[in-house]
Amino acid sequence: MSVVQSIEDVGPSKKELRIEVPAPAVEAETERVVQDYGRKVRLPGFRPGKVPAAVVRQRFREEVEREVVERLVPRYWRQAEAETGIEPLTRPELAGVDERAPGEALVFTARAEVRPEIALADLSDLELPDPPTEPSEEEVAAALEELRRQSGDWAPVERPAGQGDLVAVEIEETTPPAEGAAAGSGAEPTATTVEIEVGSPRVWEELSVAVTGLSEGRKGEFSRMDEEEGRVRERSFRFEVRAVKERDLPELDDELAEQVGGFESVAALTEAVRARLAHGKLHERQEARERVLLDALRERHPVALPEGLVDSELEGLVQEYAETIARQGVDVERAGIDWRAVADQARPAAEKRVHARLVLDAVARREGIEVTAQELETALARIAAEQNLSTGQVRRALDADGRLARLRGQLLRGKTLRHLLGDEAAGKSGGAATVEGGEDGPEAAPGEGSEEPAS
């Protein structure tokens, strides 16, 4: 006998089921709960564990009914899943329980998000970028020159500062107090001496421009626009150049080759640099092809995304961001972060992740792509090696909280992505990370950096 009374669509990718638990099953579970209560409750006039069932039913009627529902709902939801073949994407939610008289069946309503219907388009005409993977002689020469720069010492010079010089600057902020601030409020300005490499992307561009052309002992001023607490304001500074140094570059010879990497000759160093650049270009090519492919999949397959799945993904992104800045020494509790704004910024990335995964799963079903037992074992072994655990320990830990299925899904999407790219023989790490995370995010907030693996 079916336990599903009805099933209907209540959204683009959400179904609502009315499920009936037969009266005998309800009564049997009620009896078990009453017995449990009788053993653990303490009532005046009764020995511990000897409270009569009739007394329990009378005194704890609401508590018993609540626990019966909590026990039966998950059990009969799973039976409804088996009967209907639906595969919830998120944890089902209990929408309501019908009132019932003693001895009657228990009827409850539950909703769950399911996979949206995706009509797959023809993907045979996708044009993917194919940039060269061999470095040019100019790129090899530039990389060798950078090695010379990294190995060089700084030597003082008596000339104006220029691009690439190391300049010691004594700098002091002279920004006037904010409008409305009390006179004399705030600490007195203090000068700080810092060393900057002129033109480095890590240095304020305004400061690099200001010191260019100035020699030791010269003074100057500059200003820059900063954003603080959502407001943009101009900050002013004055400075004095304390020292100017330039790199004393070593010769590109066998001695340098030995120093930077234990190579026996410049020729060996050059080949190693060429191989490193080629590996980087191959990785960049893979990322570019994956990015274009995922964008095309999303564009060709518009779909109403399951809201709960997006919210779950968004929660994970925000959590990752909080953990990242905490590792950088930020006190997350006291930083005054606008988490709603962070979530709003991250939402587009969460939606793109979910969208790509749903389409790739549909492709995998159409193409009959599956993760073999050996592929799963290889992935578990890799994780075990990274965490210095046994494969069995990793499997049990992942299975205990449902992450084993998540890992299998990641592997399947990575395999599907490689299939679409036409390079199934490529490295097994290629694809899976990008599919699960991939692209589009800022440095300091989720949603604008590489996407991390997610369910």
MARNUSE-23265 format. One record per residue (C-alpha): residue in one letter; x, y, z. Coordinates in pm, whole numbers, plus 50000, padded with zeros to 5 digits. Example, Ala and Ser with C-alpha at 12.3 -4.5 7.8 and 13.67 -1.06 7.14 Angstrom:
% residues 2
{fivo = a, xx = 51230, yy = 49550, zz = 50780}
{fivo = s, xx = 51367, yy = 49894, zz = 50714}
//
This chain:
% residues 455
{fivo = m, xx = 50000, yy = 50000, zz = 50000}
{fivo = s, xx = 50136, yy = 50339, zz = 49902}
{fivo = v, xx = 50202, yy = 50589, zz = 50177}
{fivo = v, xx = 50186, yy = 50884, zz = 49932}
{fivo = q, xx = 49840, yy = 51039, zz = 49916}
{fivo = s, xx = 49936, yy = 51307, zz = 49664}
{fivo = i, xx = 50232, yy = 51476, zz = 49503}
{fivo = e, xx = 50226, yy = 51815, zz = 49330}
{fivo = d, xx = 50458, yy = 52083, zz = 49202}
{fivo = v, xx = 50467, yy = 52390, zz = 49426}
{fivo = g, xx = 50749, yy = 52570, zz = 49245}
{fivo = p, xx = 50983, yy = 52541, zz = 48947}
{fivo = s, xx = 51185, yy = 52273, zz = 49124}
{fivo = k, xx = 50992, yy = 52196, zz = 49441}
{fivo = k, xx = 50743, yy = 51919, zz = 49512}
{fivo = e, xx = 50497, yy = 51880, zz = 49796}
{fivo = l, xx = 50395, yy = 51534, zz = 49918}
{fivo = r, xx = 50111, yy = 51435, zz = 50147}
{fivo = i, xx = 50218, yy = 51120, zz = 50324}
{fivo = e, xx = 50008, yy = 50889, zz = 50538}
{fivo = v, xx = 50147, yy = 50678, zz = 50819}
{fivo = p, xx = 49905, yy = 50386, zz = 50883}
{fivo = a, xx = 49727, yy = 50390, zz = 51218}
{fivo = p, xx = 49883, yy = 50058, zz = 51338}
{fivo = a, xx = 50233, yy = 50201, zz = 51277}
{fivo = v, xx = 50143, yy = 50517, zz = 51466}
{fivo = e, xx = 50007, yy = 50319, zz = 51759}
{fivo = a, xx = 50310, yy = 50090, zz = 51771}
{fivo = e, xx = 50548, yy = 50387, zz = 51772}
{fivo = t, xx = 50336, yy = 50563, zz = 52033}
{fivo = e, xx = 50361, yy = 50257, zz = 52256}
{fivo = r, xx = 50740, yy = 50255, zz = 52223}
{fivo = v, xx = 50764, yy = 50625, zz = 52309}
{fivo = v, xx = 50532, yy = 50580, zz = 52610}
{fivo = q, xx = 50751, yy = 50293, zz = 52735}
{fivo = d, xx = 51063, yy = 50506, zz = 52694}
{fivo = y, xx = 50901, yy = 50788, zz = 52890}
{fivo = g, xx = 50786, yy = 50548, zz = 53158}
{fivo = r, xx = 51143, yy = 50437, zz = 53214}
{fivo = k, xx = 51300, yy = 50782, zz = 53231}
{fivo = v, xx = 51042, yy = 51023, zz = 53383}
{fivo = r, xx = 51024, yy = 51085, zz = 53756}
{fivo = l, xx = 50682, yy = 51139, zz = 53916}
{fivo = p, xx = 50591, yy = 51162, zz = 54286}
{fivo = g, xx = 50442, yy = 50838, zz = 54415}
{fivo = f, xx = 50603, yy = 50613, zz = 54152}
{fivo = r, xx = 50930, yy = 50426, zz = 54165}
{fivo = p, xx = 51184, yy = 50520, zz = 53895}
{fivo = g, xx = 51104, yy = 50336, zz = 53573}
{fivo = k, xx = 50764, yy = 50219, zz = 53699}
{fivo = v, xx = 50533, yy = 50501, zz = 53586}
{fivo = p, xx = 50221, yy = 50336, zz = 53434}
{fivo = a, xx = 50161, yy = 50384, zz = 53062}
{fivo = a, xx = 49819, yy = 50539, zz = 53124}
{fivo = v, xx = 49976, yy = 50804, zz = 53347}
{fivo = v, xx = 50244, yy = 50880, zz = 53088}
{fivo = r, xx = 49984, yy = 50915, zz = 52812}
{fivo = q, xx = 49783, yy = 51155, zz = 53026}
{fivo = r, xx = 50063, yy = 51367, zz = 53175}
{fivo = f, xx = 50290, yy = 51384, zz = 52868}
{fivo = r, xx = 50039, yy = 51368, zz = 52584}
{fivo = e, xx = 50185, yy = 51658, zz = 52382}
{fivo = e, xx = 50547, yy = 51550, zz = 52437}
{fivo = v, xx = 50469, yy = 51193, zz = 52333}
{fivo = e, xx = 50282, yy = 51306, zz = 52023}
{fivo = r, xx = 50570, yy = 51536, zz = 51925}
{fivo = e, xx = 50829, yy = 51263, zz = 51959}
{fivo = v, xx = 50614, yy = 51014, zz = 51765}
{fivo = v, xx = 50599, yy = 51263, zz = 51477}
{fivo = e, xx = 50974, yy = 51328, zz = 51495}
{fivo = r, xx = 51043, yy = 50955, zz = 51472}
{fivo = l, xx = 50793, yy = 50866, zz = 51202}
{fivo = v, xx = 50828, yy = 51158, zz = 50960}
{fivo = p, xx = 51188, yy = 51083, zz = 50846}
{fivo = r, xx = 51113, yy = 50711, zz = 50819}
{fivo = y, xx = 50804, yy = 50752, zz = 50605}
{fivo = w, xx = 50958, yy = 51029, zz = 50400}
{fivo = r, xx = 51230, yy = 50784, zz = 50296}
{fivo = q, xx = 50960, yy = 50533, zz = 50201}
{fivo = a, xx = 50785, yy = 50803, zz = 49995}
{fivo = e, xx = 51114, yy = 50876, zz = 49819}
{fivo = a, xx = 51148, yy = 50511, zz = 49725}
{fivo = e, xx = 50790, yy = 50495, zz = 49598}
{fivo = t, xx = 50802, yy = 50813, zz = 49388}
{fivo = g, xx = 51166, yy = 50803, zz = 49279}
{fivo = i, xx = 51223, yy = 51168, zz = 49368}
{fivo = e, xx = 51576, yy = 51268, zz = 49471}
{fivo = p, xx = 51571, yy = 51571, zz = 49704}
{fivo = l, xx = 51853, yy = 51819, zz = 49649}
{fivo = t, xx = 51819, yy = 51964, zz = 49997}
{fivo = r, xx = 51684, yy = 51844, zz = 50329}
{fivo = p, xx = 51303, yy = 51809, zz = 50305}
{fivo = e, xx = 51100, yy = 52048, zz = 50518}
{fivo = l, xx = 50795, yy = 51951, zz = 50717}
{fivo = a, xx = 50513, yy = 52179, zz = 50602}
{fivo = g, xx = 50244, yy = 52058, zz = 50841}
{fivo = v, xx = 50082, yy = 51772, zz = 51030}
{fivo = d, xx = 49707, yy = 51712, zz = 51011}
{fivo = e, xx = 49509, yy = 51700, zz = 51333}
{fivo = r, xx = 49404, yy = 51350, zz = 51417}
{fivo = a, xx = 49205, yy = 51163, zz = 51679}
{fivo = p, xx = 49358, yy = 50876, zz = 51878}
{fivo = g, xx = 49372, yy = 50560, zz = 51671}
{fivo = e, xx = 49373, yy = 50742, zz = 51337}
{fivo = a, xx = 49649, yy = 50753, zz = 51075}
{fivo = l, xx = 49909, yy = 51027, zz = 51087}
{fivo = v, xx = 49909, yy = 51248, zz = 50776}
{fivo = f, xx = 50183, yy = 51503, zz = 50719}
{fivo = t, xx = 50286, yy = 51733, zz = 50435}
{fivo = a, xx = 50651, yy = 51778, zz = 50334}
{fivo = r, xx = 50825, yy = 51976, zz = 50063}
{fivo = a, xx = 51154, yy = 51911, zz = 49891}
{fivo = e, xx = 51358, yy = 52071, zz = 49617}
{fivo = v, xx = 51427, yy = 51842, zz = 49324}
{fivo = r, xx = 51630, yy = 51862, zz = 49007}
{fivo = p, xx = 51472, yy = 52093, zz = 48750}
{fivo = e, xx = 51400, yy = 51953, zz = 48407}
{fivo = i, xx = 51686, yy = 52046, zz = 48174}
{fivo = a, xx = 51648, yy = 51991, zz = 47800}
{fivo = l, xx = 52007, yy = 51957, zz = 47690}
{fivo = a, xx = 52111, yy = 52149, zz = 47380}
{fivo = d, xx = 52348, yy = 52031, zz = 47110}
{fivo = l, xx = 52700, yy = 52089, zz = 47241}
{fivo = s, xx = 52896, yy = 51971, zz = 46938}
{fivo = d, xx = 52951, yy = 52323, zz = 46803}
{fivo = l, xx = 53116, yy = 52469, zz = 47113}
{fivo = e, xx = 53428, yy = 52666, zz = 47022}
{fivo = l, xx = 53688, yy = 52654, zz = 47297}
{fivo = p, xx = 54002, yy = 52865, zz = 47317}
{fivo = d, xx = 54326, yy = 52693, zz = 47225}
{fivo = p, xx = 54613, yy = 52923, zz = 47329}
{fivo = p, xx = 54973, yy = 52808, zz = 47275}
{fivo = t, xx = 55133, yy = 52614, zz = 47559}
{fivo = e, xx = 55495, yy = 52658, zz = 47453}
{fivo = p, xx = 55662, yy = 52970, zz = 47597}
{fivo = s, xx = 55826, yy = 53214, zz = 47358}
{fivo = e, xx = 56196, yy = 53297, zz = 47374}
{fivo = e, xx = 56100, yy = 53642, zz = 47504}
{fivo = e, xx = 55903, yy = 53487, zz = 47791}
{fivo = v, xx = 56193, yy = 53258, zz = 47882}
{fivo = a, xx = 56433, yy = 53552, zz = 47875}
{fivo = a, xx = 56201, yy = 53760, zz = 48096}
{fivo = a, xx = 56175, yy = 53475, zz = 48348}
{fivo = l, xx = 56553, yy = 53441, zz = 48362}
{fivo = e, xx = 56584, yy = 53816, zz = 48410}
{fivo = e, xx = 56339, yy = 53795, zz = 48700}
{fivo = l, xx = 56559, yy = 53527, zz = 48859}
{fivo = r, xx = 56853, yy = 53767, zz = 48830}
{fivo = r, xx = 56646, yy = 54039, zz = 48998}
{fivo = q, xx = 56543, yy = 53809, zz = 49281}
{fivo = s, xx = 56905, yy = 53706, zz = 49339}
{fivo = g, xx = 57048, yy = 54058, zz = 49327}
{fivo = d, xx = 57151, yy = 54272, zz = 49626}
{fivo = w, xx = 57044, yy = 54629, zz = 49687}
{fivo = a, xx = 57317, yy = 54890, zz = 49651}
{fivo = p, xx = 57284, yy = 55261, zz = 49754}
{fivo = v, xx = 57290, yy = 55513, zz = 49470}
{fivo = e, xx = 57318, yy = 55892, zz = 49461}
{fivo = r, xx = 57059, yy = 55967, zz = 49194}
{fivo = p, xx = 56682, yy = 56023, zz = 49170}
{fivo = a, xx = 56455, yy = 55722, zz = 49228}
{fivo = g, xx = 56320, yy = 55537, zz = 48928}
{fivo = q, xx = 56113, yy = 55232, zz = 48837}
{fivo = g, xx = 56226, yy = 54922, zz = 49024}
{fivo = d, xx = 56437, yy = 55107, zz = 49283}
{fivo = l, xx = 56408, yy = 55040, zz = 49655}
{fivo = v, xx = 56328, yy = 55367, zz = 49829}
{fivo = a, xx = 56320, yy = 55433, zz = 50204}
{fivo = v, xx = 56044, yy = 55686, zz = 50269}
{fivo = e, xx = 55949, yy = 55862, zz = 50592}
{fivo = i, xx = 55577, yy = 55918, zz = 50549}
{fivo = e, xx = 55316, yy = 56099, zz = 50759}
{fivo = e, xx = 54941, yy = 56137, zz = 50706}
{fivo = t, xx = 54812, yy = 56495, zz = 50704}
{fivo = t, xx = 54443, yy = 56429, zz = 50633}
{fivo = p, xx = 54224, yy = 56692, zz = 50808}
{fivo = p, xx = 53980, yy = 56558, zz = 51074}
{fivo = a, xx = 53649, yy = 56433, zz = 50941}
{fivo = e, xx = 53366, yy = 56684, zz = 50935}
{fivo = g, xx = 53199, yy = 56699, zz = 51274}
{fivo = a, xx = 53496, yy = 56559, zz = 51465}
{fivo = a, xx = 53582, yy = 56740, zz = 51786}
{fivo = a, xx = 53881, yy = 56976, zz = 51771}
{fivo = g, xx = 54198, yy = 56803, zz = 51877}
{fivo = s, xx = 54033, yy = 56461, zz = 51865}
{fivo = g, xx = 54237, yy = 56163, zz = 51756}
{fivo = a, xx = 54605, yy = 56083, zz = 51798}
{fivo = e, xx = 54878, yy = 56321, zz = 51684}
{fivo = p, xx = 55019, yy = 56241, zz = 51337}
{fivo = t, xx = 55328, yy = 56024, zz = 51350}
{fivo = a, xx = 55584, yy = 55963, zz = 51078}
{fivo = t, xx = 55667, yy = 55607, zz = 50975}
{fivo = t, xx = 55962, yy = 55495, zz = 50766}
{fivo = v, xx = 55891, yy = 55226, zz = 50509}
{fivo = e, xx = 56080, yy = 55073, zz = 50218}
{fivo = i, xx = 55896, yy = 55049, zz = 49888}
{fivo = e, xx = 55986, yy = 54912, zz = 49548}
{fivo = v, xx = 55886, yy = 55181, zz = 49301}
{fivo = g, xx = 55620, yy = 55054, zz = 49062}
{fivo = s, xx = 55540, yy = 54737, zz = 49257}
{fivo = p, xx = 55168, yy = 54643, zz = 49245}
{fivo = r, xx = 55185, yy = 54607, zz = 49624}
{fivo = v, xx = 55267, yy = 54978, zz = 49663}
{fivo = w, xx = 55016, yy = 55262, zz = 49634}
{fivo = e, xx = 55045, yy = 55391, zz = 49279}
{fivo = e, xx = 55021, yy = 55751, zz = 49404}
{fivo = l, xx = 55324, yy = 55698, zz = 49628}
{fivo = s, xx = 55529, yy = 55537, zz = 49350}
{fivo = v, xx = 55452, yy = 55831, zz = 49122}
{fivo = a, xx = 55533, yy = 56087, zz = 49395}
{fivo = v, xx = 55881, yy = 55950, zz = 49478}
{fivo = t, xx = 55984, yy = 55896, zz = 49116}
{fivo = g, xx = 56249, yy = 56150, zz = 49022}
{fivo = l, xx = 56334, yy = 56242, zz = 49383}
{fivo = s, xx = 56674, yy = 56176, zz = 49542}
{fivo = e, xx = 56776, yy = 56133, zz = 49905}
{fivo = g, xx = 56667, yy = 56425, zz = 50125}
{fivo = r, xx = 56394, yy = 56548, zz = 49891}
{fivo = k, xx = 56041, yy = 56598, zz = 50023}
{fivo = g, xx = 55700, yy = 56576, zz = 49865}
{fivo = e, xx = 55325, yy = 56531, zz = 49911}
{fivo = f, xx = 55052, yy = 56319, zz = 49758}
{fivo = s, xx = 54689, yy = 56225, zz = 49813}
{fivo = r, xx = 54474, yy = 55922, zz = 49735}
{fivo = m, xx = 54107, yy = 55825, zz = 49753}
{fivo = d, xx = 54014, yy = 55556, zz = 50007}
{fivo = e, xx = 53687, yy = 55383, zz = 50091}
{fivo = e, xx = 53608, yy = 55344, zz = 50459}
{fivo = e, xx = 53280, yy = 55202, zz = 50594}
{fivo = g, xx = 53114, yy = 55254, zz = 50256}
{fivo = r, xx = 53226, yy = 55619, zz = 50224}
{fivo = v, xx = 53494, yy = 55751, zz = 49988}
{fivo = r, xx = 53725, yy = 56021, zz = 50120}
{fivo = e, xx = 54051, yy = 56183, zz = 50020}
{fivo = r, xx = 54358, yy = 56118, zz = 50237}
{fivo = s, xx = 54669, yy = 56339, zz = 50227}
{fivo = f, xx = 55031, yy = 56254, zz = 50305}
{fivo = r, xx = 55373, yy = 56418, zz = 50315}
{fivo = f, xx = 55701, yy = 56234, zz = 50293}
{fivo = e, xx = 56079, yy = 56259, zz = 50274}
{fivo = v, xx = 56308, yy = 56029, zz = 50075}
{fivo = r, xx = 56565, yy = 55879, zz = 50312}
{fivo = a, xx = 56756, yy = 55650, zz = 50076}
{fivo = v, xx = 56754, yy = 55520, zz = 49720}
{fivo = k, xx = 56891, yy = 55178, zz = 49624}
{fivo = e, xx = 56911, yy = 54986, zz = 49300}
{fivo = r, xx = 56957, yy = 54617, zz = 49237}
{fivo = d, xx = 57310, yy = 54493, zz = 49177}
{fivo = l, xx = 57222, yy = 54216, zz = 48932}
{fivo = p, xx = 57444, yy = 53906, zz = 48914}
{fivo = e, xx = 57561, yy = 53770, zz = 48581}
{fivo = l, xx = 57351, yy = 53498, zz = 48419}
{fivo = d, xx = 57615, yy = 53226, zz = 48443}
{fivo = d, xx = 57669, yy = 52876, zz = 48577}
{fivo = e, xx = 57733, yy = 53012, zz = 48927}
{fivo = l, xx = 57388, yy = 53176, zz = 48935}
{fivo = a, xx = 57230, yy = 52856, zz = 48800}
{fivo = e, xx = 57382, yy = 52664, zz = 49091}
{fivo = q, xx = 57274, yy = 52931, zz = 49340}
{fivo = v, xx = 56907, yy = 52956, zz = 49240}
{fivo = g, xx = 56831, yy = 52587, zz = 49193}
{fivo = g, xx = 57135, yy = 52363, zz = 49205}
{fivo = f, xx = 57160, yy = 52346, zz = 48825}
{fivo = e, xx = 57494, yy = 52256, zz = 48674}
{fivo = s, xx = 57476, yy = 52511, zz = 48393}
{fivo = v, xx = 57283, yy = 52804, zz = 48252}
{fivo = a, xx = 57153, yy = 52571, zz = 47982}
{fivo = a, xx = 57002, yy = 52339, zz = 48245}
{fivo = l, xx = 56848, yy = 52635, zz = 48427}
{fivo = t, xx = 56702, yy = 52767, zz = 48102}
{fivo = e, xx = 56538, yy = 52434, zz = 48021}
{fivo = a, xx = 56393, yy = 52413, zz = 48373}
{fivo = v, xx = 56249, yy = 52763, zz = 48337}
{fivo = r, xx = 56107, yy = 52673, zz = 47997}
{fivo = a, xx = 55939, yy = 52360, zz = 48142}
{fivo = r, xx = 55794, yy = 52560, zz = 48432}
{fivo = l, xx = 55648, yy = 52821, zz = 48198}
{fivo = a, xx = 55506, yy = 52548, zz = 47971}
{fivo = h, xx = 55338, yy = 52382, zz = 48271}
{fivo = g, xx = 55186, yy = 52714, zz = 48374}
{fivo = k, xx = 55060, yy = 52781, zz = 48022}
{fivo = l, xx = 54906, yy = 52434, zz = 48006}
{fivo = h, xx = 54724, yy = 52503, zz = 48333}
{fivo = e, xx = 54608, yy = 52845, zz = 48208}
{fivo = r, xx = 54483, yy = 52684, zz = 47887}
{fivo = q, xx = 54282, yy = 52429, zz = 48084}
{fivo = e, xx = 54131, yy = 52699, zz = 48304}
{fivo = a, xx = 54041, yy = 52916, zz = 48004}
{fivo = r, xx = 53872, yy = 52625, zz = 47825}
{fivo = e, xx = 53681, yy = 52526, zz = 48138}
{fivo = r, xx = 53567, yy = 52884, zz = 48195}
{fivo = v, xx = 53436, yy = 52922, zz = 47840}
{fivo = l, xx = 53268, yy = 52581, zz = 47851}
{fivo = l, xx = 53090, yy = 52648, zz = 48181}
{fivo = d, xx = 52974, yy = 52989, zz = 48061}
{fivo = a, xx = 52836, yy = 52829, zz = 47744}
{fivo = l, xx = 52659, yy = 52554, zz = 47939}
{fivo = r, xx = 52487, yy = 52809, zz = 48161}
{fivo = e, xx = 52397, yy = 53034, zz = 47869}
{fivo = r, xx = 52247, yy = 52751, zz = 47661}
{fivo = h, xx = 52055, yy = 52600, zz = 47950}
{fivo = p, xx = 51861, yy = 52868, zz = 48140}
{fivo = v, xx = 51690, yy = 52715, zz = 48439}
{fivo = a, xx = 51502, yy = 52824, zz = 48750}
{fivo = l, xx = 51751, yy = 52742, zz = 49023}
{fivo = p, xx = 51636, yy = 52569, zz = 49344}
{fivo = e, xx = 51638, yy = 52848, zz = 49602}
{fivo = g, xx = 51729, yy = 52623, zz = 49892}
{fivo = l, xx = 52027, yy = 52481, zz = 49705}
{fivo = v, xx = 52150, yy = 52832, zz = 49622}
{fivo = d, xx = 52104, yy = 52941, zz = 49984}
{fivo = s, xx = 52301, yy = 52640, zz = 50103}
{fivo = e, xx = 52580, yy = 52717, zz = 49857}
{fivo = l, xx = 52576, yy = 53082, zz = 49962}
{fivo = e, xx = 52604, yy = 52986, zz = 50327}
{fivo = g, xx = 52910, yy = 52777, zz = 50245}
{fivo = l, xx = 53073, yy = 53065, zz = 50054}
{fivo = v, xx = 53021, yy = 53309, zz = 50339}
{fivo = q, xx = 53156, yy = 53054, zz = 50585}
{fivo = e, xx = 53465, yy = 53005, zz = 50368}
{fivo = y, xx = 53517, yy = 53382, zz = 50361}
{fivo = a, xx = 53487, yy = 53407, zz = 50739}
{fivo = e, xx = 53739, yy = 53126, zz = 50787}
{fivo = t, xx = 53979, yy = 53284, zz = 50537}
{fivo = i, xx = 53989, yy = 53625, zz = 50703}
{fivo = a, xx = 54007, yy = 53462, zz = 51047}
{fivo = r, xx = 54324, yy = 53280, zz = 50936}
{fivo = q, xx = 54460, yy = 53622, zz = 50835}
{fivo = g, xx = 54422, yy = 53744, zz = 51191}
{fivo = v, xx = 54087, yy = 53925, zz = 51163}
{fivo = d, xx = 53861, yy = 53904, zz = 51469}
{fivo = v, xx = 53544, yy = 53806, zz = 51285}
{fivo = e, xx = 53321, yy = 53879, zz = 51585}
{fivo = r, xx = 53450, yy = 54233, zz = 51635}
{fivo = a, xx = 53533, yy = 54337, zz = 51280}
{fivo = g, xx = 53191, yy = 54494, zz = 51222}
{fivo = i, xx = 53147, yy = 54310, zz = 50894}
{fivo = d, xx = 52818, yy = 54363, zz = 50712}
{fivo = w, xx = 52744, yy = 53995, zz = 50650}
{fivo = r, xx = 52429, yy = 54075, zz = 50456}
{fivo = a, xx = 52638, yy = 54278, zz = 50210}
{fivo = v, xx = 52893, yy = 53997, zz = 50190}
{fivo = a, xx = 52616, yy = 53750, zz = 50111}
{fivo = d, xx = 52467, yy = 53981, zz = 49847}
{fivo = q, xx = 52807, yy = 54008, zz = 49682}
{fivo = a, xx = 52856, yy = 53631, zz = 49690}
{fivo = r, xx = 52511, yy = 53532, zz = 49563}
{fivo = p, xx = 52591, yy = 53554, zz = 49188}
{fivo = a, xx = 52884, yy = 53315, zz = 49235}
{fivo = a, xx = 52666, yy = 53074, zz = 49435}
{fivo = e, xx = 52405, yy = 53079, zz = 49159}
{fivo = k, xx = 52666, yy = 53012, zz = 48891}
{fivo = r, xx = 52806, yy = 52718, zz = 49086}
{fivo = v, xx = 52466, yy = 52558, zz = 49132}
{fivo = h, xx = 52368, yy = 52623, zz = 48771}
{fivo = a, xx = 52686, yy = 52461, zz = 48635}
{fivo = r, xx = 52652, yy = 52156, zz = 48859}
{fivo = l, xx = 52290, yy = 52094, zz = 48759}
{fivo = v, xx = 52373, yy = 52110, zz = 48388}
{fivo = l, xx = 52681, yy = 51889, zz = 48423}
{fivo = d, xx = 52479, yy = 51632, zz = 48617}
{fivo = a, xx = 52224, yy = 51629, zz = 48333}
{fivo = v, xx = 52502, yy = 51579, zz = 48078}
{fivo = a, xx = 52646, yy = 51294, zz = 48285}
{fivo = r, xx = 52308, yy = 51118, zz = 48287}
{fivo = r, xx = 52261, yy = 51163, zz = 47913}
{fivo = e, xx = 52612, yy = 51044, zz = 47831}
{fivo = g, xx = 52607, yy = 50758, zz = 48080}
{fivo = i, xx = 52914, yy = 50890, zz = 48263}
{fivo = e, xx = 52976, yy = 50729, zz = 48601}
{fivo = v, xx = 53243, yy = 50730, zz = 48869}
{fivo = t, xx = 53401, yy = 50386, zz = 48896}
{fivo = a, xx = 53484, yy = 50222, zz = 49227}
{fivo = q, xx = 53853, yy = 50252, zz = 49141}
{fivo = e, xx = 53824, yy = 50626, zz = 49074}
{fivo = l, xx = 53653, yy = 50677, zz = 49409}
{fivo = e, xx = 53920, yy = 50471, zz = 49587}
{fivo = t, xx = 54195, yy = 50673, zz = 49419}
{fivo = a, xx = 54037, yy = 50997, zz = 49537}
{fivo = l, xx = 53997, yy = 50862, zz = 49891}
{fivo = a, xx = 54359, yy = 50747, zz = 49892}
{fivo = r, xx = 54474, yy = 51093, zz = 49783}
{fivo = i, xx = 54275, yy = 51258, zz = 50062}
{fivo = a, xx = 54406, yy = 51003, zz = 50311}
{fivo = a, xx = 54766, yy = 51074, zz = 50211}
{fivo = e, xx = 54711, yy = 51449, zz = 50250}
{fivo = q, xx = 54562, yy = 51405, zz = 50598}
{fivo = n, xx = 54795, yy = 51124, zz = 50708}
{fivo = l, xx = 54503, yy = 50886, zz = 50763}
{fivo = s, xx = 54407, yy = 50548, zz = 50628}
{fivo = t, xx = 54167, yy = 50523, zz = 50335}
{fivo = g, xx = 53918, yy = 50344, zz = 50559}
{fivo = q, xx = 53926, yy = 50625, zz = 50814}
{fivo = v, xx = 53859, yy = 50885, zz = 50545}
{fivo = r, xx = 53575, yy = 50681, zz = 50396}
{fivo = r, xx = 53404, yy = 50636, zz = 50734}
{fivo = a, xx = 53442, yy = 51004, zz = 50823}
{fivo = l, xx = 53298, yy = 51121, zz = 50491}
{fivo = d, xx = 53017, yy = 50867, zz = 50499}
{fivo = a, xx = 52918, yy = 50960, zz = 50853}
{fivo = d, xx = 52808, yy = 51312, zz = 50759}
{fivo = g, xx = 52702, yy = 51259, zz = 50399}
{fivo = r, xx = 53017, yy = 51397, zz = 50237}
{fivo = l, xx = 53099, yy = 51072, zz = 50059}
{fivo = a, xx = 52811, yy = 51132, zz = 49817}
{fivo = r, xx = 52933, yy = 51489, zz = 49780}
{fivo = l, xx = 53281, yy = 51367, zz = 49686}
{fivo = r, xx = 53135, yy = 51126, zz = 49434}
{fivo = g, xx = 52938, yy = 51413, zz = 49281}
{fivo = q, xx = 53252, yy = 51626, zz = 49254}
{fivo = l, xx = 53437, yy = 51344, zz = 49081}
{fivo = l, xx = 53147, yy = 51286, zz = 48843}
{fivo = r, xx = 53131, yy = 51652, zz = 48742}
{fivo = g, xx = 53505, yy = 51669, zz = 48693}
{fivo = k, xx = 53489, yy = 51360, zz = 48472}
{fivo = t, xx = 53197, yy = 51506, zz = 48277}
{fivo = l, xx = 53380, yy = 51832, zz = 48227}
{fivo = r, xx = 53686, yy = 51652, zz = 48091}
{fivo = h, xx = 53457, yy = 51453, zz = 47862}
{fivo = l, xx = 53309, yy = 51773, zz = 47719}
{fivo = l, xx = 53655, yy = 51923, zz = 47679}
{fivo = g, xx = 53765, yy = 51614, zz = 47492}
{fivo = d, xx = 54053, yy = 51539, zz = 47723}
{fivo = e, xx = 53943, yy = 51252, zz = 47945}
{fivo = a, xx = 54306, yy = 51143, zz = 47955}
{fivo = a, xx = 54406, yy = 51470, zz = 48119}
{fivo = g, xx = 54519, yy = 51484, zz = 48481}
{fivo = k, xx = 54252, yy = 51369, zz = 48720}
{fivo = s, xx = 54272, yy = 51692, zz = 48918}
{fivo = g, xx = 54185, yy = 51897, zz = 48612}
{fivo = g, xx = 53824, yy = 52001, zz = 48602}
{fivo = a, xx = 53684, yy = 51883, zz = 48936}
{fivo = a, xx = 53800, yy = 52181, zz = 49137}
{fivo = t, xx = 53688, yy = 52431, zz = 48876}
{fivo = v, xx = 53350, yy = 52268, zz = 48827}
{fivo = e, xx = 53277, yy = 52271, zz = 49196}
{fivo = g, xx = 53412, yy = 52614, zz = 49245}
{fivo = g, xx = 53574, yy = 52769, zz = 48954}
{fivo = e, xx = 53554, yy = 53131, zz = 48881}
{fivo = d, xx = 53418, yy = 53475, zz = 48948}
{fivo = g, xx = 53514, yy = 53624, zz = 49281}
{fivo = p, xx = 53684, yy = 53916, zz = 49466}
{fivo = e, xx = 54003, yy = 53879, zz = 49664}
{fivo = a, xx = 53848, yy = 53988, zz = 49989}
{fivo = a, xx = 53499, yy = 53849, zz = 49963}
{fivo = p, xx = 53339, yy = 53529, zz = 49846}
{fivo = g, xx = 53193, yy = 53521, zz = 49502}
{fivo = e, xx = 53482, yy = 53706, zz = 49341}
{fivo = g, xx = 53760, yy = 53453, zz = 49351}
{fivo = s, xx = 53803, yy = 53094, zz = 49259}
{fivo = e, xx = 53508, yy = 52882, zz = 49356}
{fivo = e, xx = 53585, yy = 52611, zz = 49603}
{fivo = p, xx = 53454, yy = 52255, zz = 49598}
{fivo = a, xx = 53096, yy = 52233, zz = 49709}
{fivo = s, xx = 52819, yy = 51985, zz = 49708}
//
